[in-house]
Amino acid sequence: MSEIAQTPEPPYYAVIFTSIRTEEDNGYAEMATQMVNLASNQPGFLGIESAREGVGITVSYWTDLDSINGWKQNSEHLIAQQKGKDQWYKQFKTRICKVERDNSFLK
């Protein structure tokens, strides 16, 4: 995930997931890859961006709130969410925002 997501003209939605991890991996990296692959096949998914240095921030982009709710209730994602609470995160916060405007620059 080293590229900026190519999103359509607004409006669309962003889910901002901010986290502080536990020390051990405990299968986190493998599950994270699986979740990105799974999300990318969900209806309404537009893209994802992620960075981590101490605090991790992952932003996924969606066409609408129904798509976000569908992803939140995906059975495999529900398992990952529980493992996150039990093993992978000391703390996390999820925010959902409507993107009304975006600007870009490319050299």
Secondary structure, DSSP 8 states (H G I E B T S, - for coil): --S-----SS-EEEEEEEEEE-SS-TTHHHHHHHHHHHHTTSTTEEEEEEEESSEEEEEEEESSHHHHHHHHT-HHHHHHHHHIIIIIEEEEEEEEEEE--------
